[in-house]
Amino acid sequence: MSGLPWGPASDGRVSSCCCARREDRGSGTTWSPVVSDAEADAAVEAFDREVRKGLEPADTETIDLPAAVVTDKGIRVDKLLALTGLADSVTDAVRKVKAGAVEIDSAIHKELLLSGASGILVIRVGKKWKRVRIGA
């Protein structure tokens, strides 16, 4: 029996889950998965959707557009990122925008001003996502 967190389970199947439970049944140690097959399948689907396909996570938070980011010319993207927690500060947000690390509605956005936006914006900065509702 290996000392790894995967191996033969009590029913003879091999568990590939790295989150396994060690059980001592007197005659030896067996490994069984901590999560159910349905939970494992859901995790695989979420991973495929978010990491492999780059799509929006199912649990993305939706917030209202902060009033402080709206100007007469449009929406200040740097302030929006900072106020929604997608960047540590306005300076960090400016750096991320200029580096091309900001996606708004699946398009890379390199401008500090966003004009003509309506509805819901889906914003991605690295691994962080937010949905921003305009005109609540």
Phi and psi in radians as a Rosetta constraint file:
Dihedral C 1 N 2 CA 2 C 2 CIRCULARHARMONIC -1.423 0.35
Dihedral N 2 CA 2 C 2 N 3 CIRCULARHARMONIC 2.779 0.35
Dihedral C 2 N 3 CA 3 C 3 CIRCULARHARMONIC -1.587 0.35
Dihedral N 3 CA 3 C 3 N 4 CIRCULARHARMONIC 0.262 0.35
Dihedral C 3 N 4 CA 4 C 4 CIRCULARHARMONIC -1.495 0.35
Dihedral N 4 CA 4 C 4 N 5 CIRCULARHARMONIC 2.757 0.35
Dihedral C 4 N 5 CA 5 C 5 CIRCULARHARMONIC -1.320 0.35
Dihedral N 5 CA 5 C 5 N 6 CIRCULARHARMONIC 0.245 0.35
Dihedral C 5 N 6 CA 6 C 6 CIRCULARHARMONIC -2.362 0.35
Dihedral N 6 CA 6 C 6 N 7 CIRCULARHARMONIC 2.753 0.35
Dihedral C 6 N 7 CA 7 C 7 CIRCULARHARMONIC 2.742 0.35
Dihedral N 7 CA 7 C 7 N 8 CIRCULARHARMONIC -2.934 0.35
Dihedral C 7 N 8 CA 8 C 8 CIRCULARHARMONIC -1.109 0.35
Dihedral N 8 CA 8 C 8 N 9 CIRCULARHARMONIC 2.292 0.35
Dihedral C 8 N 9 CA 9 C 9 CIRCULARHARMONIC -1.551 0.35
Dihedral N 9 CA 9 C 9 N 10 CIRCULARHARMONIC 3.098 0.35
Dihedral C 9 N 10 CA 10 C 10 CIRCULARHARMONIC -1.084 0.35
Dihedral N 10 CA 10 C 10 N 11 CIRCULARHARMONIC -0.448 0.35
Dihedral C 10 N 11 CA 11 C 11 CIRCULARHARMONIC -1.656 0.35
Dihedral N 11 CA 11 C 11 N 12 CIRCULARHARMONIC 0.162 0.35
Dihedral C 11 N 12 CA 12 C 12 CIRCULARHARMONIC 1.599 0.35
Dihedral N 12 CA 12 C 12 N 13 CIRCULARHARMONIC -0.200 0.35
Dihedral C 12 N 13 CA 13 C 13 CIRCULARHARMONIC -1.298 0.35
Dihedral N 13 CA 13 C 13 N 14 CIRCULARHARMONIC 2.725 0.35
Dihedral C 13 N 14 CA 14 C 14 CIRCULARHARMONIC -1.716 0.35
Dihedral N 14 CA 14 C 14 N 15 CIRCULARHARMONIC 2.169 0.35
Dihedral C 14 N 15 CA 15 C 15 CIRCULARHARMONIC -1.550 0.35
Dihedral N 15 CA 15 C 15 N 16 CIRCULARHARMONIC 2.238 0.35
Dihedral C 15 N 16 CA 16 C 16 CIRCULARHARMONIC -1.725 0.35
Dihedral N 16 CA 16 C 16 N 17 CIRCULARHARMONIC 0.052 0.35
Dihedral C 16 N 17 CA 17 C 17 CIRCULARHARMONIC -1.323 0.35
Dihedral N 17 CA 17 C 17 N 18 CIRCULARHARMONIC 2.279 0.35
Dihedral C 17 N 18 CA 18 C 18 CIRCULARHARMONIC -1.371 0.35
Dihedral N 18 CA 18 C 18 N 19 CIRCULARHARMONIC -0.177 0.35
Dihedral C 18 N 19 CA 19 C 19 CIRCULARHARMONIC -1.768 0.35
Dihedral N 19 CA 19 C 19 N 20 CIRCULARHARMONIC 1.520 0.35
Dihedral C 19 N 20 CA 20 C 20 CIRCULARHARMONIC -2.107 0.35
Dihedral N 20 CA 20 C 20 N 21 CIRCULARHARMONIC 2.760 0.35
Dihedral C 20 N 21 CA 21 C 21 CIRCULARHARMONIC -1.859 0.35
Dihedral N 21 CA 21 C 21 N 22 CIRCULARHARMONIC 2.310 0.35
Dihedral C 21 N 22 CA 22 C 22 CIRCULARHARMONIC -1.567 0.35
Dihedral N 22 CA 22 C 22 N 23 CIRCULARHARMONIC 2.241 0.35
Dihedral C 22 N 23 CA 23 C 23 CIRCULARHARMONIC -2.187 0.35
Dihedral N 23 CA 23 C 23 N 24 CIRCULARHARMONIC 2.274 0.35
Dihedral C 23 N 24 CA 24 C 24 CIRCULARHARMONIC -1.799 0.35
Dihedral N 24 CA 24 C 24 N 25 CIRCULARHARMONIC 1.982 0.35
Dihedral C 24 N 25 CA 25 C 25 CIRCULARHARMONIC -1.881 0.35
Dihedral N 25 CA 25 C 25 N 26 CIRCULARHARMONIC 0.532 0.35
Dihedral C 25 N 26 CA 26 C 26 CIRCULARHARMONIC 1.499 0.35
Dihedral N 26 CA 26 C 26 N 27 CIRCULARHARMONIC -0.943 0.35
Dihedral C 26 N 27 CA 27 C 27 CIRCULARHARMONIC -1.527 0.35
Dihedral N 27 CA 27 C 27 N 28 CIRCULARHARMONIC -0.202 0.35
Dihedral C 27 N 28 CA 28 C 28 CIRCULARHARMONIC 2.933 0.35
Dihedral N 28 CA 28 C 28 N 29 CIRCULARHARMONIC 3.042 0.35
Dihedral C 28 N 29 CA 29 C 29 CIRCULARHARMONIC -1.676 0.35
Dihedral N 29 CA 29 C 29 N 30 CIRCULARHARMONIC 2.366 0.35
Dihedral C 29 N 30 CA 30 C 30 CIRCULARHARMONIC -2.123 0.35
Dihedral N 30 CA 30 C 30 N 31 CIRCULARHARMONIC 2.788 0.35
Dihedral C 30 N 31 CA 31 C 31 CIRCULARHARMONIC -2.071 0.35
Dihedral N 31 CA 31 C 31 N 32 CIRCULARHARMONIC 2.346 0.35
Dihedral C 31 N 32 CA 32 C 32 CIRCULARHARMONIC -2.365 0.35
Dihedral N 32 CA 32 C 32 N 33 CIRCULARHARMONIC 2.595 0.35
Dihedral C 32 N 33 CA 33 C 33 CIRCULARHARMONIC -1.133 0.35
Dihedral N 33 CA 33 C 33 N 34 CIRCULARHARMONIC 2.545 0.35
Dihedral C 33 N 34 CA 34 C 34 CIRCULARHARMONIC -1.428 0.35
Dihedral N 34 CA 34 C 34 N 35 CIRCULARHARMONIC -0.543 0.35
Dihedral C 34 N 35 CA 35 C 35 CIRCULARHARMONIC -1.806 0.35
Dihedral N 35 CA 35 C 35 N 36 CIRCULARHARMONIC 2.747 0.35
Dihedral C 35 N 36 CA 36 C 36 CIRCULARHARMONIC -1.355 0.35
Dihedral N 36 CA 36 C 36 N 37 CIRCULARHARMONIC 2.924 0.35
Dihedral C 36 N 37 CA 37 C 37 CIRCULARHARMONIC -1.084 0.35
Dihedral N 37 CA 37 C 37 N 38 CIRCULARHARMONIC -0.660 0.35
Dihedral C 37 N 38 CA 38 C 38 CIRCULARHARMONIC -1.126 0.35
Dihedral N 38 CA 38 C 38 N 39 CIRCULARHARMONIC -0.730 0.35
Dihedral C 38 N 39 CA 39 C 39 CIRCULARHARMONIC -1.154 0.35
Dihedral N 39 CA 39 C 39 N 40 CIRCULARHARMONIC -0.687 0.35
Dihedral C 39 N 40 CA 40 C 40 CIRCULARHARMONIC -1.140 0.35
Dihedral N 40 CA 40 C 40 N 41 CIRCULARHARMONIC -0.734 0.35
Dihedral C 40 N 41 CA 41 C 41 CIRCULARHARMONIC -1.105 0.35
Dihedral N 41 CA 41 C 41 N 42 CIRCULARHARMONIC -0.715 0.35
Dihedral C 41 N 42 CA 42 C 42 CIRCULARHARMONIC -1.117 0.35
Dihedral N 42 CA 42 C 42 N 43 CIRCULARHARMONIC -0.678 0.35
Dihedral C 42 N 43 CA 43 C 43 CIRCULARHARMONIC -1.154 0.35
Dihedral N 43 CA 43 C 43 N 44 CIRCULARHARMONIC -0.697 0.35
Dihedral C 43 N 44 CA 44 C 44 CIRCULARHARMONIC -1.134 0.35
Dihedral N 44 CA 44 C 44 N 45 CIRCULARHARMONIC -0.751 0.35
Dihedral C 44 N 45 CA 45 C 45 CIRCULARHARMONIC -1.091 0.35
Dihedral N 45 CA 45 C 45 N 46 CIRCULARHARMONIC -0.740 0.35
Dihedral C 45 N 46 CA 46 C 46 CIRCULARHARMONIC -1.121 0.35
Dihedral N 46 CA 46 C 46 N 47 CIRCULARHARMONIC -0.734 0.35
Dihedral C 46 N 47 CA 47 C 47 CIRCULARHARMONIC -1.081 0.35
Dihedral N 47 CA 47 C 47 N 48 CIRCULARHARMONIC -0.821 0.35
Dihedral C 47 N 48 CA 48 C 48 CIRCULARHARMONIC -1.051 0.35
Dihedral N 48 CA 48 C 48 N 49 CIRCULARHARMONIC -0.774 0.35
Dihedral C 48 N 49 CA 49 C 49 CIRCULARHARMONIC -1.150 0.35
Dihedral N 49 CA 49 C 49 N 50 CIRCULARHARMONIC -0.821 0.35
Dihedral C 49 N 50 CA 50 C 50 CIRCULARHARMONIC -1.463 0.35
Dihedral N 50 CA 50 C 50 N 51 CIRCULARHARMONIC -0.711 0.35
Dihedral C 50 N 51 CA 51 C 51 CIRCULARHARMONIC -1.646 0.35
Dihedral N 51 CA 51 C 51 N 52 CIRCULARHARMONIC -0.903 0.35
Dihedral C 51 N 52 CA 52 C 52 CIRCULARHARMONIC -1.289 0.35
Dihedral N 52 CA 52 C 52 N 53 CIRCULARHARMONIC -0.694 0.35
Dihedral C 52 N 53 CA 53 C 53 CIRCULARHARMONIC -1.717 0.35
Dihedral N 53 CA 53 C 53 N 54 CIRCULARHARMONIC -0.227 0.35
Dihedral C 53 N 54 CA 54 C 54 CIRCULARHARMONIC 1.213 0.35
Dihedral N 54 CA 54 C 54 N 55 CIRCULARHARMONIC 0.445 0.35
Dihedral C 54 N 55 CA 55 C 55 CIRCULARHARMONIC -1.560 0.35
Dihedral N 55 CA 55 C 55 N 56 CIRCULARHARMONIC 2.865 0.35
Dihedral C 55 N 56 CA 56 C 56 CIRCULARHARMONIC -1.137 0.35
Dihedral N 56 CA 56 C 56 N 57 CIRCULARHARMONIC 2.366 0.35
Dihedral C 56 N 57 CA 57 C 57 CIRCULARHARMONIC -1.097 0.35
Dihedral N 57 CA 57 C 57 N 58 CIRCULARHARMONIC 2.650 0.35
Dihedral C 57 N 58 CA 58 C 58 CIRCULARHARMONIC -1.194 0.35
Dihedral N 58 CA 58 C 58 N 59 CIRCULARHARMONIC -0.443 0.35
Dihedral C 58 N 59 CA 59 C 59 CIRCULARHARMONIC -1.798 0.35
Dihedral N 59 CA 59 C 59 N 60 CIRCULARHARMONIC 0.504 0.35
Dihedral C 59 N 60 CA 60 C 60 CIRCULARHARMONIC -1.135 0.35
Dihedral N 60 CA 60 C 60 N 61 CIRCULARHARMONIC 2.284 0.35
Dihedral C 60 N 61 CA 61 C 61 CIRCULARHARMONIC -1.283 0.35
Dihedral N 61 CA 61 C 61 N 62 CIRCULARHARMONIC 2.395 0.35
Dihedral C 61 N 62 CA 62 C 62 CIRCULARHARMONIC -1.900 0.35
Dihedral N 62 CA 62 C 62 N 63 CIRCULARHARMONIC 2.223 0.35
Dihedral C 62 N 63 CA 63 C 63 CIRCULARHARMONIC -2.248 0.35
Dihedral N 63 CA 63 C 63 N 64 CIRCULARHARMONIC 2.841 0.35
Dihedral C 63 N 64 CA 64 C 64 CIRCULARHARMONIC -1.436 0.35
Dihedral N 64 CA 64 C 64 N 65 CIRCULARHARMONIC 2.625 0.35
Dihedral C 64 N 65 CA 65 C 65 CIRCULARHARMONIC -1.130 0.35
Dihedral N 65 CA 65 C 65 N 66 CIRCULARHARMONIC 2.142 0.35
Dihedral C 65 N 66 CA 66 C 66 CIRCULARHARMONIC -1.138 0.35
Dihedral N 66 CA 66 C 66 N 67 CIRCULARHARMONIC 2.381 0.35
Dihedral C 66 N 67 CA 67 C 67 CIRCULARHARMONIC -1.099 0.35
Dihedral N 67 CA 67 C 67 N 68 CIRCULARHARMONIC -0.491 0.35
Dihedral C 67 N 68 CA 68 C 68 CIRCULARHARMONIC -1.180 0.35
Dihedral N 68 CA 68 C 68 N 69 CIRCULARHARMONIC -0.242 0.35
Dihedral C 68 N 69 CA 69 C 69 CIRCULARHARMONIC -1.687 0.35
Dihedral N 69 CA 69 C 69 N 70 CIRCULARHARMONIC -0.128 0.35
Dihedral C 69 N 70 CA 70 C 70 CIRCULARHARMONIC -1.584 0.35
Dihedral N 70 CA 70 C 70 N 71 CIRCULARHARMONIC 2.240 0.35
Dihedral C 70 N 71 CA 71 C 71 CIRCULARHARMONIC -2.134 0.35
Dihedral N 71 CA 71 C 71 N 72 CIRCULARHARMONIC 3.082 0.35
Dihedral C 71 N 72 CA 72 C 72 CIRCULARHARMONIC -1.227 0.35
Dihedral N 72 CA 72 C 72 N 73 CIRCULARHARMONIC -0.288 0.35
Dihedral C 72 N 73 CA 73 C 73 CIRCULARHARMONIC -1.665 0.35
Dihedral N 73 CA 73 C 73 N 74 CIRCULARHARMONIC -0.252 0.35
Dihedral C 73 N 74 CA 74 C 74 CIRCULARHARMONIC 2.585 0.35
Dihedral N 74 CA 74 C 74 N 75 CIRCULARHARMONIC -2.694 0.35
Dihedral C 74 N 75 CA 75 C 75 CIRCULARHARMONIC -1.794 0.35
Dihedral N 75 CA 75 C 75 N 76 CIRCULARHARMONIC 2.239 0.35
Dihedral C 75 N 76 CA 76 C 76 CIRCULARHARMONIC -1.344 0.35
Dihedral N 76 CA 76 C 76 N 77 CIRCULARHARMONIC 1.869 0.35
Dihedral C 76 N 77 CA 77 C 77 CIRCULARHARMONIC -1.149 0.35
Dihedral N 77 CA 77 C 77 N 78 CIRCULARHARMONIC -0.679 0.35
Dihedral C 77 N 78 CA 78 C 78 CIRCULARHARMONIC -1.086 0.35
Dihedral N 78 CA 78 C 78 N 79 CIRCULARHARMONIC -0.785 0.35
Dihedral C 78 N 79 CA 79 C 79 CIRCULARHARMONIC -1.184 0.35
Dihedral N 79 CA 79 C 79 N 80 CIRCULARHARMONIC -0.642 0.35
Dihedral C 79 N 80 CA 80 C 80 CIRCULARHARMONIC -1.060 0.35
Dihedral N 80 CA 80 C 80 N 81 CIRCULARHARMONIC -0.793 0.35
Dihedral C 80 N 81 CA 81 C 81 CIRCULARHARMONIC -1.105 0.35
Dihedral N 81 CA 81 C 81 N 82 CIRCULARHARMONIC -0.722 0.35
Dihedral C 81 N 82 CA 82 C 82 CIRCULARHARMONIC -1.200 0.35
Dihedral N 82 CA 82 C 82 N 83 CIRCULARHARMONIC -0.755 0.35
Dihedral C 82 N 83 CA 83 C 83 CIRCULARHARMONIC -1.276 0.35
Dihedral N 83 CA 83 C 83 N 84 CIRCULARHARMONIC -0.405 0.35
Dihedral C 83 N 84 CA 84 C 84 CIRCULARHARMONIC -1.660 0.35
Dihedral N 84 CA 84 C 84 N 85 CIRCULARHARMONIC -0.046 0.35
Dihedral C 84 N 85 CA 85 C 85 CIRCULARHARMONIC 1.516 0.35
Dihedral N 85 CA 85 C 85 N 86 CIRCULARHARMONIC 0.157 0.35
Dihedral C 85 N 86 CA 86 C 86 CIRCULARHARMONIC -1.439 0.35
Dihedral N 86 CA 86 C 86 N 87 CIRCULARHARMONIC -0.223 0.35
Dihedral C 86 N 87 CA 87 C 87 CIRCULARHARMONIC -2.450 0.35
Dihedral N 87 CA 87 C 87 N 88 CIRCULARHARMONIC 2.676 0.35
Dihedral C 87 N 88 CA 88 C 88 CIRCULARHARMONIC -1.241 0.35
Dihedral N 88 CA 88 C 88 N 89 CIRCULARHARMONIC -0.528 0.35
Dihedral C 88 N 89 CA 89 C 89 CIRCULARHARMONIC -2.742 0.35
Dihedral N 89 CA 89 C 89 N 90 CIRCULARHARMONIC 3.036 0.35
Dihedral C 89 N 90 CA 90 C 90 CIRCULARHARMONIC -1.140 0.35
Dihedral N 90 CA 90 C 90 N 91 CIRCULARHARMONIC -0.675 0.35
Dihedral C 90 N 91 CA 91 C 91 CIRCULARHARMONIC -1.101 0.35
Dihedral N 91 CA 91 C 91 N 92 CIRCULARHARMONIC -0.750 0.35
Dihedral C 91 N 92 CA 92 C 92 CIRCULARHARMONIC -1.101 0.35
Dihedral N 92 CA 92 C 92 N 93 CIRCULARHARMONIC -0.684 0.35
Dihedral C 92 N 93 CA 93 C 93 CIRCULARHARMONIC -1.119 0.35
Dihedral N 93 CA 93 C 93 N 94 CIRCULARHARMONIC -0.739 0.35
Dihedral C 93 N 94 CA 94 C 94 CIRCULARHARMONIC -1.050 0.35
Dihedral N 94 CA 94 C 94 N 95 CIRCULARHARMONIC -0.769 0.35
Dihedral C 94 N 95 CA 95 C 95 CIRCULARHARMONIC -1.054 0.35
Dihedral N 95 CA 95 C 95 N 96 CIRCULARHARMONIC -0.765 0.35
Dihedral C 95 N 96 CA 96 C 96 CIRCULARHARMONIC -1.171 0.35
Dihedral N 96 CA 96 C 96 N 97 CIRCULARHARMONIC -0.691 0.35
Dihedral C 96 N 97 CA 97 C 97 CIRCULARHARMONIC -1.121 0.35
Dihedral N 97 CA 97 C 97 N 98 CIRCULARHARMONIC -0.846 0.35
Dihedral C 97 N 98 CA 98 C 98 CIRCULARHARMONIC -1.145 0.35
Dihedral N 98 CA 98 C 98 N 99 CIRCULARHARMONIC -0.491 0.35
Dihedral C 98 N 99 CA 99 C 99 CIRCULARHARMONIC -1.416 0.35
Dihedral N 99 CA 99 C 99 N 100 CIRCULARHARMONIC -0.130 0.35
Dihedral C 99 N 100 CA 100 C 100 CIRCULARHARMONIC 1.393 0.35
Dihedral N 100 CA 100 C 100 N 101 CIRCULARHARMONIC 0.428 0.35
Dihedral C 100 N 101 CA 101 C 101 CIRCULARHARMONIC -1.617 0.35
Dihedral N 101 CA 101 C 101 N 102 CIRCULARHARMONIC 0.091 0.35
Dihedral C 101 N 102 CA 102 C 102 CIRCULARHARMONIC -1.952 0.35
Dihedral N 102 CA 102 C 102 N 103 CIRCULARHARMONIC 2.217 0.35
Dihedral C 102 N 103 CA 103 C 103 CIRCULARHARMONIC -1.984 0.35
Dihedral N 103 CA 103 C 103 N 104 CIRCULARHARMONIC 2.287 0.35
Dihedral C 103 N 104 CA 104 C 104 CIRCULARHARMONIC -2.143 0.35
Dihedral N 104 CA 104 C 104 N 105 CIRCULARHARMONIC 2.095 0.35
Dihedral C 104 N 105 CA 105 C 105 CIRCULARHARMONIC 0.906 0.35
Dihedral N 105 CA 105 C 105 N 106 CIRCULARHARMONIC 0.860 0.35
Dihedral C 105 N 106 CA 106 C 106 CIRCULARHARMONIC 1.169 0.35
Dihedral N 106 CA 106 C 106 N 107 CIRCULARHARMONIC 0.281 0.35
Dihedral C 106 N 107 CA 107 C 107 CIRCULARHARMONIC -2.202 0.35
Dihedral N 107 CA 107 C 107 N 108 CIRCULARHARMONIC 2.369 0.35
Dihedral C 107 N 108 CA 108 C 108 CIRCULARHARMONIC -1.121 0.35
Dihedral N 108 CA 108 C 108 N 109 CIRCULARHARMONIC 2.304 0.35
Dihedral C 108 N 109 CA 109 C 109 CIRCULARHARMONIC -2.061 0.35
Dihedral N 109 CA 109 C 109 N 110 CIRCULARHARMONIC 2.023 0.35
Dihedral C 109 N 110 CA 110 C 110 CIRCULARHARMONIC -1.946 0.35
Dihedral N 110 CA 110 C 110 N 111 CIRCULARHARMONIC 0.176 0.35
Dihedral C 110 N 111 CA 111 C 111 CIRCULARHARMONIC -1.820 0.35
Dihedral N 111 CA 111 C 111 N 112 CIRCULARHARMONIC 2.606 0.35
Dihedral C 111 N 112 CA 112 C 112 CIRCULARHARMONIC -1.460 0.35
Dihedral N 112 CA 112 C 112 N 113 CIRCULARHARMONIC -0.147 0.35
Dihedral C 112 N 113 CA 113 C 113 CIRCULARHARMONIC -2.149 0.35
Dihedral N 113 CA 113 C 113 N 114 CIRCULARHARMONIC 2.357 0.35
Dihedral C 113 N 114 CA 114 C 114 CIRCULARHARMONIC -2.067 0.35
Dihedral N 114 CA 114 C 114 N 115 CIRCULARHARMONIC 2.107 0.35
Dihedral C 114 N 115 CA 115 C 115 CIRCULARHARMONIC -2.099 0.35
Dihedral N 115 CA 115 C 115 N 116 CIRCULARHARMONIC 2.707 0.35
Dihedral C 115 N 116 CA 116 C 116 CIRCULARHARMONIC 1.282 0.35
Dihedral N 116 CA 116 C 116 N 117 CIRCULARHARMONIC 0.339 0.35
Dihedral C 116 N 117 CA 117 C 117 CIRCULARHARMONIC -1.517 0.35
Dihedral N 117 CA 117 C 117 N 118 CIRCULARHARMONIC 2.526 0.35
Dihedral C 117 N 118 CA 118 C 118 CIRCULARHARMONIC -2.642 0.35
Dihedral N 118 CA 118 C 118 N 119 CIRCULARHARMONIC 2.903 0.35
Dihedral C 118 N 119 CA 119 C 119 CIRCULARHARMONIC 1.385 0.35
Dihedral N 119 CA 119 C 119 N 120 CIRCULARHARMONIC -2.250 0.35
Dihedral C 119 N 120 CA 120 C 120 CIRCULARHARMONIC -2.110 0.35
Dihedral N 120 CA 120 C 120 N 121 CIRCULARHARMONIC 2.236 0.35
Dihedral C 120 N 121 CA 121 C 121 CIRCULARHARMONIC -1.653 0.35
Dihedral N 121 CA 121 C 121 N 122 CIRCULARHARMONIC 2.322 0.35
Dihedral C 121 N 122 CA 122 C 122 CIRCULARHARMONIC -1.798 0.35
Dihedral N 122 CA 122 C 122 N 123 CIRCULARHARMONIC 2.001 0.35
Dihedral C 122 N 123 CA 123 C 123 CIRCULARHARMONIC -1.995 0.35
Dihedral N 123 CA 123 C 123 N 124 CIRCULARHARMONIC 2.323 0.35
Dihedral C 123 N 124 CA 124 C 124 CIRCULARHARMONIC -2.228 0.35
Dihedral N 124 CA 124 C 124 N 125 CIRCULARHARMONIC 2.255 0.35
Dihedral C 124 N 125 CA 125 C 125 CIRCULARHARMONIC -2.266 0.35
Dihedral N 125 CA 125 C 125 N 126 CIRCULARHARMONIC 1.832 0.35
Dihedral C 125 N 126 CA 126 C 126 CIRCULARHARMONIC 1.125 0.35
Dihedral N 126 CA 126 C 126 N 127 CIRCULARHARMONIC -2.103 0.35
Dihedral C 126 N 127 CA 127 C 127 CIRCULARHARMONIC -1.692 0.35
Dihedral N 127 CA 127 C 127 N 128 CIRCULARHARMONIC 0.000 0.35
Dihedral C 127 N 128 CA 128 C 128 CIRCULARHARMONIC -1.651 0.35
Dihedral N 128 CA 128 C 128 N 129 CIRCULARHARMONIC 2.420 0.35
Dihedral C 128 N 129 CA 129 C 129 CIRCULARHARMONIC -2.243 0.35
Dihedral N 129 CA 129 C 129 N 130 CIRCULARHARMONIC 2.565 0.35
Dihedral C 129 N 130 CA 130 C 130 CIRCULARHARMONIC -2.567 0.35
Dihedral N 130 CA 130 C 130 N 131 CIRCULARHARMONIC 2.606 0.35
Dihedral C 130 N 131 CA 131 C 131 CIRCULARHARMONIC -1.928 0.35
Dihedral N 131 CA 131 C 131 N 132 CIRCULARHARMONIC 2.244 0.35
Dihedral C 131 N 132 CA 132 C 132 CIRCULARHARMONIC -2.043 0.35
Dihedral N 132 CA 132 C 132 N 133 CIRCULARHARMONIC 2.106 0.35
Dihedral C 132 N 133 CA 133 C 133 CIRCULARHARMONIC -1.534 0.35
Dihedral N 133 CA 133 C 133 N 134 CIRCULARHARMONIC 2.156 0.35
Dihedral C 133 N 134 CA 134 C 134 CIRCULARHARMONIC -1.724 0.35
Dihedral N 134 CA 134 C 134 N 135 CIRCULARHARMONIC 2.320 0.35
Dihedral C 134 N 135 CA 135 C 135 CIRCULARHARMONIC 1.169 0.35
Dihedral N 135 CA 135 C 135 N 136 CIRCULARHARMONIC 1.026 0.35
